[in-house]
Amino acid sequence: MKLSREAFKRAVAFVMSEARPLDQQLYRYYFEGGSKENVVAALALFQNDDGGFGHCLEPDVRLEVSSVLATTVAVQCMSKIGLDERHNLVAGAIQYFLNQYDHEKQRWPILPKEVNDVPHAPWWHFDEGRDYPGTHSSWANPGAEVVGYLHEYKTLVPTTFLADVTAIALCECEKAPLKMDMHDFYCFQRLFSCVAARDQKVIFNKLKETVREITLRHRHEWHDYGAKPLDVAPSPSVPFASLLEKEIAAQLDHEIEKMNEHGCVLPSWSWFGHYEDTWPQAKREWVGYLTVKMLKVFQDYGRIGEG
């Protein structure tokens, strides 16, 4: 099954009328030969003077000030378009990561406590007693992902520091439970894509055991929030794609059917009645982001029809 050209055009029309300029430029970059510079210009609007990113880049957190969470989202985008370390957007973000590291606790704080002063998803509410957001407690999220980006742009990172945090990341990976949190899995997966081959082996050996434990493999589960096959393997080049071939093919069919019906991709979560005046805006931003992301998945798996 392939996404029809009519359904594709409907999705594109939605993106170009409703999505944020950043997601519109990413669509153009992926599908229309759009320039990297236009993506950069749209992304730069989210960067603060400290090099970090905020301004609601992560739609579930309506912070203007920088956070490690939003900055990881920004660097994901930089990595996707192949931005190198010579660009000031990259240099600022990496320096922000270096500045935010808590050497005493040996970890990165995912969000500042100021998140409680702005609308946010309930799972990001900062617990001052525990000194982190309510549902967040692992080192891996965001630590493993940040270490991955420090490797990707390692010319900007002190060698000793990089070695130290890499050792912590590998230790955290080895001791993580087999059925780890899906967000931890994604962070380790991003780390895997950036480190040297010897370290990749350590990470892959753990994640290949984990992938079938955490992946929602059945169609009736795909309406729920969780790690779906295409979240684990958004392109056929991802090593874990070969472990989930049957499930990936089935979910591609499922997502095409949904795109045919809705003309976009809807989030599988909400804020459960919190900040009812703000959630609709956050939801619109998510729909734009998720629609472009899924169109790219269809493209990478050759699931967009011709004509």
N, C-alpha and C positions, 0 to 999 in steps of 0.2 A: 504493500500500500504506500502511495505517495501523496503528499499534500498537493491538492489541485492548485493550478495557477490562480483560480478565482479566490480560493481561501487564502493563498499567499498574498494576493493583492489586498484583500480585506484586512489582513493582519498588518501589512505595511501601512495602509491608510490609517489604521488606529495608531500605530507608532508615530506617524508623521503629524498627527493631529493632537494626540494626547500625551505622548511620552515626554520626558525631560529632554532638553537639547543634547545632553551627553549620550543618552540612549539612541537618539536620532542619528547622531554622528557615528556612533558605533555601528548602527545598521548600515549607514552609507559606506563605512569603511569595509565591512564584511561583504556587502553585496553589490555595491555600485562603484567600487574603485575610489571611494572617498579618501580624502587625505588624512594622514596621521596628524597633521598640524591642526586640523579642525577638531579632532578628538581631544587633543592636548588643550586647545583653547577652551573647550567646554569643561574639561576636567579641572583646569586651573582655577575656575571660579569657586571651587570648593576648598582651595588651599588657603591656609592662614599664614601669618608672618613667621610663625615658629616652624614652618615646614610641614606641619601635620595637616590633616584634612578634617573638615567638619561640615557645617552648613547643610545638615540633613542628607549628606551623601548616602548614608545608610538610612533608609526611610523609616525604620522602626525607632530611630533615635533622633530627636529633633534638636540636637545640639548645634549651635553655631561654632563653639570652640572645638579645638582639635581633640581627637581621641585615637587611641591605637586601633580600635575597631574600624573607624572610618578610614584611617590611613591604610589599613590592609586592603580595604575595598578599592581604594585609589591605586595601590600598587598592583593589585590584580589586573586592573585596567591597563596600566603602563606595560605590564608584562605581556598582555595579550596583543598589544600593538607593536611590541618590539622596541620600546623606548630604552635607550641605553643610559649608562651612568653619567654621560656628559651633559644630559639635560638637567636644567635646574629643578624641574619638578621631582625628578628622581633623587637628586642630591638632597633636596630639602626633606623629602620623606624619609630617606635613610638616616639623615642626621636626627630627625625627630625620633625615630625608633631608638637610636643610640642614647639620646637624652632622656627618654622615658623609661629606660631599663632601671629597675630597682635592684641595685647591687646587693643590698642586705637580704632581700627576699628571693633574689635570683629569678625574677620574673617580670613580665610586662603587665601593667594594669590595663585591662581591656577598655575600661571607661572611667572617667573621673566622676566624683560624687555629684558634680553639677548636673548630671543627667536627671536627678530628682527635681530640678527646678524647671524642667521643660517637659512637654508631652513625650511619652515614650511607651513602648510595649511593656507590659507588666513584668516580663522576665528580665528586663534590663534595669529594674529598680535597684538602686544602690543600697546595700545593707551596710551601714556604717559600723555596726558591731563586728561584722566579719570582714569588712574592708574590701568587698567586691559585690558586684550585682547578684541579686538573689539566686538565680539558677546557675551562676557561673562559679566553678571551683577548680577547674583543671588547669594545669600548666600549659597543656598543648594548645589550647585555644585562648589567646592567640600566639603563644610562644613558638610553637613548631612552625607556624606559617611565617612569622616574622623572621625566624632564623633562615628559612628558605629564601626569603628576599634578601637577607644579608649575604647569602651565598651568591644569589643571582647578580648582585651588585657589589661583589666583594672588594673591588678596588677602592671602595669608599669606606671600608670597615677595617679597624685595627685587627691585625692578624691574630694576636693573642686572644682578644675578646671573642673573635669568631670561633676560634678553636674551643674556648671555654663553653660558650653557649651551645655549640654543636654537640659537645659531649653530654651536656644536660639533656638536650633534645633526644639524643639516641637512647639515653638511659630511661627517659620518660616513655619513649616508644616501647622499649623492651618490657617495662613493668606495667604498661597499660593493660587493662582487662581485655580478654578476647572479644567480648561484646562491649566495645568502647562506645562512648557517645559519638553520634554521627558527625558532629562538628569537629571533634578531636580527629576523627578519621580524615575529614577533608583537609584539616591543617597539616596532618602528617603526610597526606598525599601531595600537598603543595611543597612541603619540605623535600619529599622524595624526588620531585622533578628538578630540583635545583642543586642537589649535593653530588659529591664525587661517587663513582661507581661502588667503591667499597662500603660507603655509608648507605647507598641505595639498597644494597643487598640486605642489610640489617632491617631497614624499614619495610622492604617488600616482603620479607619472610614473615613479618608480623601482620602486615595488612592483608596478605593473601589469605591468612587464616581468619581474619576479622570480616572480610568483605561479605561472605555468605551469612555470617551471623547477624549483621546489621541491616542488610539490604531487604527492603520490602519486595518480595518476588512475585506476589500474586495480584492480579488485576483489582480485586475488591479492596486491596489495601492502598491503592494509589490515589484515592481521594483524600487520604489522611496525610498529616505532616510527618515526614520521615525520610529516610535515605532510600530513594528509588533507584532503579538500575541506571537511569540516565543522569542521576546526580553523581553516582559513583564513577560512571564512564561516559562523560558528555561527548566524547569523540572516540572513534575506533582506534585511535593511536594510543589511548590510555591503556597501560598494561592490564588493568583489571577487566577490560572489555572482553577479553577472551574467556574469562571465567563466568561471564553472564550472558553469553550470546543469545540464548533462547529468551531470557527475560528482557534483554534490551530490545530484541525484535518485537516482542509483544507490547512493550511499553511505547515504542515508536508508533505502532498501529493505534494504540490507545490515545496517545497525545495528538495524533493527526485527526482522529475522530473528534476530540474535544476542540481542536482548533477550527475544524469545519463547522462545529456548532456555535462556538462563542466568538470566533474571529480574533481571539487574543488568549493569553494565559492568565488565569486568576490565581491569586495566592491561596494556599490551602490552610491559612491561619488568619486570625484576626486579633484585635486587642481586647476581646471579650468585654466590651462595654466601657473600657477605659478611654478617656479623652475622645468622646464621641464626635466632637467638633473637628478633631485633627485626623482621626483614622481615615476618613474618606480621601484626604489628600495623600496620606502615606500609601493607601491602597492603590490609588491611581499611579503613583510613582513605581510601586512594585509591579503593577500590571505591565507598564511599559518596559521595565527592565526584564521581567520574566518572558515577555513575548519575544524580545530581541534575542534573548539567550536561547529560547527554544527554536527559533528560526535558524540560528547558527548550528544547533544540534542537528536539525533536519538536513541542513546543508552538508555538514560533515559526514553524515551517514547516507548521503545521496538519496534523501527522501522527499525532495521537492520536484514536482512534475515539470516537464518541459512545456513550452508553448506560451 
